[in-house]
Amino acid sequence: MNHEPEAVRAFEHTGWQRAASSYGDSFAHATEPYMAPLLDAAEISQGQRVLDVACGPGHLAATATARGAFAHGLDFSAAMVGVARGLHPEIVVTEGDAEDMPYPDGTFDAVASSFGIHHVPRPQQALAECRRVLKPGGRIAFTVWAAPAENIAWSLVFDAVARHGDRSAAQTPPPGGALNETDQCARALEAAGFADRSAEIVRAEWRLRDGRALLAALAAGTVRMAALIGAQQPSALAAMAVDIDSQAARFRRGEDLAIPIAAVLARGRKAAD
């Protein structure tokens, strides 16, 4: 489906400005298990200069700093940049565009992005910029959410909306590119000129009290899913929460649900000159 990059950019920017203050207490709990594997894939080590693209509140950059790296963060949301600077004053955080980064060629030893590349209007352009700002031999690694068939938290919500709500109610612009399967991510890295490419599915669990908590976390800390949930009628939302509880009963662990989630972890390397 065709998309207008500026419409995608405006939609995502408005959404992340809104979500900035609540992200850390909501959706960040879903992304946290993937930070260590992501930094391992980027081969982050002491003394390296690392860029966290679409850094949000700066958690990935802070984790890289804890490994002894010199981390920089880049995000297009001024609200997110403010949160990141407040939480992590040790990190240099810049407001800027992932498709037109404000850094000279060959600045960083590694670039990482935690669930950010698929939010930009033109992911291929962002990956090309990642390659530009890397030193020869530098590494890139990024995570994106896997398709709902692999990602139970998402499929629970989509199925509940299909049964009780309206999948078309949000009328959001389509995303800038399809990046939720391993082959899609590997091809994107190849098109951007990266060598030594690979992509794999990485699995984790998202612990939540119940279906209502899942809907609340997605509404508070995401953009596209938040728009879908926010467009539903209140009566539909109540029915969706009950539906999710029923379908997720097999994941009950004591008082919580341990809902399986899955991400694609992709990596590559800029060829040495």
For each residue, the residues with C-beta under 8 A, 3 or more apart:
1: 174
2: 174
3: 7 8 121 173 174 175 176
4: 7 8 173
5: 8 9 121 122 176
6: 9 10 121
7: 3 4 10 11 173
8: 3 4 5 11 12 121 173 174 175 176
9: 5 6 12 13 76 120 121
10: 6 7 13 14
11: 7 8 14 15 172 173 223 227
12: 8 9 15 16 119 120 121 223
13: 9 10 16 17 76 77
14: 10 11 17 18
15: 11 12 18 19 222 223 224 226 227
16: 12 13 19 20 56 75 76 77 79 80 119 223
17: 13 14 20 77 78 79 80
18: 14 15 79 226
19: 15 16 22 23 27 220 221 222 223 226
20: 16 17 23 56 57 77 79 80 82 83
21: 79 83
22: 19 25 26 220 221
23: 19 20 26 27 28 56 57 80 83 220 221
24: 28 57 59 83 87
25: 22 28 220 221
26: 22 23 29 216 217 218 220 221
27: 19 23 30 31 217 218 220 221 222
28: 23 24 25 31 32 57 59 221
29: 26 32 206 207 217
30: 27 33 153 206 217 261
31: 27 28 34 35 59 114 115 143
32: 28 29 35 59
33: 30 36 204 205
34: 31 37 38 114 115 143 202 204 263 265
35: 31 32 38 39 59 60 63 114
36: 33 39 40 63
37: 34 40 41 202 265
38: 34 35 41 42 60 112 114 141 142 143 265
39: 35 36 42 44 60 63 64 67 112 141
40: 36 37 43 44
41: 37 38 139 141 265 267
42: 38 39 50 110 111 112 139 140 141 267
43: 40 110 139
44: 39 40 48 50 64 67 69 110 112
45: 48 67 68 69
46: 67 68 69
47: 68 69 70
48: 44 45 69 70 109 110
49: 69 70 72 107 108 109 110
50: 42 44 61 64 69 70 71 72 108 109 110 111 112
51: 71 72 73 74 101 103 107 108 110 111 112 130 133
52: 55 58 60 61 64 71 72 73 74 112 113 114
53: 74 98 101 111 112 113 116 117 126 130 142
54: 74 75 76 98 113 114 115 116 117 119 120
55: 52 58 60 61 73 74 75 80 84 93 116
56: 16 20 23 59 75 77 80 83 84 114 116
57: 20 23 24 28 80 83 84 87 88
58: 52 55 61 62 73 83 84 85 87 88 91 93
59: 24 28 31 32 35 56 62 63 114
60: 35 38 39 52 55 63 64 112 114
61: 50 52 55 58 64 65 71 72 73 84 88 91 93
62: 58 59 65 66 71 87 88 90 91
63: 35 36 39 59 60 66 67
64: 39 44 50 52 60 61 67 69 71 112
65: 61 62 68 69 70 71 88 90 91
66: 62 63
67: 39 44 45 46 63 64
68: 45 46 47 65
69: 44 45 46 47 48 49 50 64 65 110
70: 47 48 49 50 65
71: 50 51 52 61 62 64 65 91 92
72: 49 50 51 52 61 91 92 93 94 108
73: 51 52 55 58 61 81 84 88 91 92 93 94
74: 51 52 53 54 55 93 94 95 96 98 101 102
75: 16 54 55 56 80 81 84 93 94 95 96
76: 9 13 16 54 95 96 97 98
77: 13 16 17 20 56 80 81 95
78: 17 81 82 95
79: 16 17 18 20 21 82 83
80: 16 17 20 23 55 56 57 75 77 83 84
81: 73 75 77 78 84 85 93 94 95
82: 20 78 79 85 86
83: 20 21 23 24 56 57 58 79 80 86 87
84: 55 56 57 58 61 73 75 80 81 87 88 91 93
85: 58 81 82 88 89 91 93
86: 82 83 89
87: 24 57 58 62 83 84
88: 57 58 61 62 65 73 84 85 91 93
89: 85 86
90: 62 65
91: 58 61 62 65 71 72 73 84 85 88
92: 71 72 73
93: 55 58 61 72 73 74 75 81 84 85 88
94: 72 73 74 75 81 102
95: 74 75 76 77 78 81
96: 74 75 76 100 101 102
97: 76 100 101
98: 53 54 74 76 101 113 116 117 120 126 129
99: 120 121 122 125 126 129
100: 96 97 129
101: 51 53 74 96 97 98 129 132 133
102: 74 94 96
103: 51 107 108 133
104: 107 133
105: 132 133
106: 133 134 135 136
107: 49 51 103 104 133 134 135
108: 49 50 51 72 103 111 133 134 135 138
109: 48 49 50 134 135 138 139
110: 42 43 44 48 49 50 51 69 134 138 139 140 141
111: 42 50 51 53 108 130 133 134 138 139 140 141
112: 38 39 42 44 50 51 52 53 60 64 140 141 142
113: 52 53 54 98 116 117 130 141 142 143
114: 31 34 35 38 52 54 56 59 60 142 143
115: 31 34 54 118 119 143 144 145 263
116: 53 54 55 56 98 113 119 120 142
117: 53 54 98 113 120 123 126 127 142 144 179
118: 115 123 144 145 175 176 177 179 180
119: 12 16 54 115 116 175 176 223
120: 9 12 54 98 99 116 117 123 125 126 176
121: 3 5 6 8 9 12 99 176
122: 5 99 125 126 176 177
123: 117 118 120 126 127 176 177 179 188
124: 127 128 177 188 191 192
125: 99 120 122 128 129
126: 53 98 99 117 120 122 123 129 130
127: 117 123 124 130 131 140 188 189 191 192 194
128: 124 125 131 132 192 193
129: 98 99 100 101 125 126 132 133
130: 51 53 111 113 126 127 133 134 140 192
131: 127 128 134 140 192 193 194 270
132: 101 105 128 129
133: 51 101 103 104 105 106 107 108 111 129 130
134: 106 107 108 109 110 111 130 131 138 139 140 270
135: 106 107 108 109 138 270
136: 106 270 271 272 273
137: 269 270 271 272
138: 108 109 110 111 134 135 269 270
139: 41 42 43 109 110 111 134 267 268 269 270
140: 42 110 111 112 127 130 131 134 189 194 267 268 269 270
141: 38 39 41 42 110 111 112 113 265 266 267 268
142: 38 53 112 113 114 116 117 185 265 266 267
143: 31 34 38 113 114 115 202 263 264 265 266
144: 115 117 118 179 180 185 263 264 266
145: 115 118 151 154 180 261 262 263 264
146: 150 151 180 181 201 262 263 264
147: 150 151 180 181
148: 151 154 155 158
149: 155
150: 146 147 201 262
151: 145 146 147 148 154 155 260 261 262 263
152: 155 156 248 251 259 260 261 262
153: 30 156 157 206 214 259 260 261
154: 145 148 151 157 158 225
155: 148 149 151 152 158 159
156: 152 153 159 160 211 214 244 247 248 259
157: 153 154 160 161 214 215 218 225 228 229 240 244
158: 148 154 155 161 162 167
159: 155 156 162 163 243 247
160: 156 157 163 164 165 211 239 240 241 243 244 247
161: 157 158 164 165 166 167 228 232 236 240
162: 158 159 165 167
163: 159 160 239 240 243
164: 160 161 236 239 240 243
165: 160 161 162 169 232 233 236 237 239 240
166: 161 169 231 232 236
167: 158 161 162 228
168: 171
169: 165 166 228 231 232
170: 224 227 228 230 231
171: 168 231
172: 11 224 227 228
173: 3 4 7 8 11
174: 1 2 3 8
175: 3 8 118 119 178 224
176: 3 5 8 118 119 120 121 122 123
177: 118 122 123 124 188
178: 175 181 184
179: 117 118 123 144 184 185 188 264
180: 118 144 145 146 147 184 264
181: 146 147 178 184 185 264
182: 185 186 199 200 201 264 266
183: 186 187 199
184: 178 179 180 181 187 188
185: 142 144 179 181 182 188 189 199 264 266
186: 182 183 189 190 197 198 199 266
187: 183 184 190 191
188: 123 124 127 177 179 184 185 191 192 266
189: 127 140 185 186 192 194 197 199 266 267 268
190: 186 187 193 194 197
191: 124 127 187 188
192: 124 127 128 130 131 188 189 268
193: 128 131 190 270 271
194: 127 131 140 189 190 197 268 269 270
195: 268 269 270 271
196: 267 268 269
197: 186 189 190 194 266 267 268
198: 186 266 267 268
199: 182 183 185 186 189 264 265 266 267
200: 182 264 265
201: 146 150 182 262 263 264 265
202: 34 37 143 262 263 264 265
203: 260 261 262
204: 33 34 260 261 262 263
205: 33 258 259 260 261
206: 29 30 153 214 258 259 261
207: 29 253 256 257 258 259
208: 213 214 217 256 257 259
209: 212 213 255 256 257
210: 213 214 241 244 245 257
211: 156 160 214 215 240 241 242 243 244 245 248 257
212: 209 215 216 241
213: 208 209 210 216 217
214: 153 156 157 206 208 210 211 217 218 244 248 257 259
215: 157 211 212 218 219 229 237 240 241 244
216: 26 212 213 219 220
217: 26 27 29 30 208 213 214 220 221
218: 26 27 157 214 215 221 222 225 226 229
219: 215 216 222 225 226 229 230
220: 19 22 23 25 26 27 216 217 226
221: 19 22 23 25 26 27 28 217 218 226
222: 15 19 27 218 219 225 226
223: 11 12 15 16 19 119 226 227
224: 15 170 172 175 227 228
225: 154 157 218 219 222 228 229
226: 15 18 19 218 219 220 221 222 223 229 230
227: 11 15 170 172 223 224 230 231
228: 157 161 167 169 170 172 224 225 231 232
229: 157 215 218 219 225 226 232 237
230: 170 219 226 227
231: 166 169 170 171 227 228
232: 161 165 166 169 228 229 236 237 240
233: 165 236 237
234: 237 238
235: 238 239
236: 161 164 165 166 232 233 239 240
237: 165 215 229 232 233 234 240 241
238: 234 235 241 242
239: 160 163 164 165 235 236 242 243
240: 157 160 161 163 164 165 211 215 232 236 237 243 244
241: 160 210 211 212 215 237 238 244 245
242: 211 238 239 245 246
243: 159 160 163 164 211 239 240 246 247
244: 156 157 160 210 211 214 215 240 241 247 248
245: 210 211 241 242 248 249
246: 242 243 249
247: 156 159 160 243 244
248: 152 156 211 214 244 245 251 252 257 259
249: 245 246 252
250:
251: 152 248 257 258 259 260
252: 248 249 256 257 258
253: 207 256 257 258
254:
255: 209
256: 207 208 209 252 253
257: 207 208 209 210 211 214 248 251 252 253
258: 205 206 207 251 252 253
259: 152 153 156 205 206 207 208 214 248 251
260: 151 152 153 203 204 205 251
261: 30 145 151 152 153 203 204 205 206
262: 145 146 150 151 152 201 202 203 204
263: 34 115 143 144 145 146 151 201 202 204
264: 143 144 145 146 179 180 181 182 185 199 200 201 202
265: 34 37 38 41 141 142 143 199 200 201 202
266: 141 142 143 144 182 185 186 188 189 197 198 199
267: 41 42 139 140 141 142 189 196 197 198 199
268: 139 140 141 189 192 194 195 196 197 198
269: 137 138 139 140 194 195 196
270: 131 134 135 136 137 138 139 140 193 194 195
271: 136 137 193 195
272: 136 137
273: 136
